[in-house]
């Protein structure tokens, strides 16, 4: 795909179409990666996105129990 570099204030930039923004779930920020003489834009996903729903599902399935005791035998209480 070929896009035109446009003037934005004192800088230059490119526009991304609505379809690209939706397809790659681009929100506000992207990571700019420079590698092998190429520029790669990578969407930044929110850290821990969806964790609340996953924890609720784990609880409903009884899969949220401790894997080891939180107090060890040789530990003072």
N, C-alpha and C positions, 0 to 999 in steps of 0.2 A: 504494500500500500504506500502510495506516495502522498505526502502532506507538505504544505507550504509553511516555511518558517516566517512568522509575522512579527512585527514590532509591537512590543508591550512596554510602554514607557521608555526607559533607557535600555531595556533588555530586549531579547528576542525569544520567541517561544513557539509552540505548536498547539493546535486545538485538537482535542480528542472528541470523536463523535459520541452522541448519546448511546448508540449501540455498543461501542467499545466500553464505555464507562459502565453500562449495565452488565454486559457479558463478563467483565473481569471484576465486577463488584468494587469499583474504585470509589472511595468515599471522599475524604479530604486530602489525604497524604499518599504519596507513592515513594518507594525506595528507588533511587537512581543508582544503577550499577554500571560501572565502566569496565568492560572486559573485552579483550581481543579486538580492539578498535571498533567496538559496538557499544551502543547505549541501550540499556535494558531498563524499562520501567516495571516495577513490581508492586502490586497493591499491598498496602500494609493493613493486615487484619488486626482487629483489637485483641489484645492479649486476654486470655481467659474468656473469650466470647462463647456463650452457650454453656458455661460451667454450671450455672444455677439450675438449668433444666436437667443437665446430666446428673447433678447431685440429687435432685428430687426423684429422678427415675431410679437411681441406685438405692435410695431410701425405700421406695415403694417395693423394690425387689429384695430388700433385706441384704443388700450387698454393700452396706456402709459401716460394717462392724470393724473394730480394731483387729489388725492382723497379729499384734503382739500386745501383751499387757503393758499398760502405761506406768506400772510400778513393778520393779524387779525385786526378787526375793532378798537380795543383799542391799537393797536401798532403804534408807531410813525414811519413815513416813512422816 
